[in-house]
Amino acid sequence: EFIEDMAAAYLWADLVICRAGAMTVAEISAAGVAAIFVPYPHAIYDHQTLNARFLSARDAAILLPQEQMSSEVLAALIAELSADRSRILALSKRARECAVTDANLRVAELCRGVMYA
């Protein structure tokens, strides 16, 4: 089922299991939600893995390569996280700390710098 209102969905989610497109990673960060990223392995230049690594390298998300994923592995990971609420909260907090919420201002400032250089 397609979810129209992702902001509302992120609000009630404790944990998101998703691909790692740039917008998804940005949304997860801005929402401050714990995530297990399963990057699409056939994405050009494997950019989804790079996107997921941005958060996983900061202990702000979990990166689970598709080739390592199975129902057993995913179930075990979810069970482990469910048993340790503090880890989910820590992932959420660190994800939020990685968010770039002023991108519009940064881009505008960059444009001004180029215009007046």
HELIX and SHEET records of a PDB file:
HELIX    1   1 MET A    6  TRP A   12  1                                   7    
HELIX    2   2 ALA A   22  ALA A   31  1                                  10    
HELIX    3   3 ILE A   44  ASP A   46  5                                   3    
HELIX    4   4 HIS A   47  SER A   56  1                                  10    
HELIX    5   5 GLN A   66  GLN A   68  5                                   3    
HELIX    6   6 SER A   71  SER A   82  1                                  12    
HELIX    7   7 ARG A   85  CYS A   98  1                                  14    
HELIX    8   8 ALA A  103  MET A  115  1                                  13    
SHEET    1   A 3 LEU A  15  CYS A  18  0                                        
SHEET    2   A 3 ALA A  34  PHE A  37  1                                        
SHEET    3   A 3 ILE A  62  LEU A  63  1                                        
END                                                                             
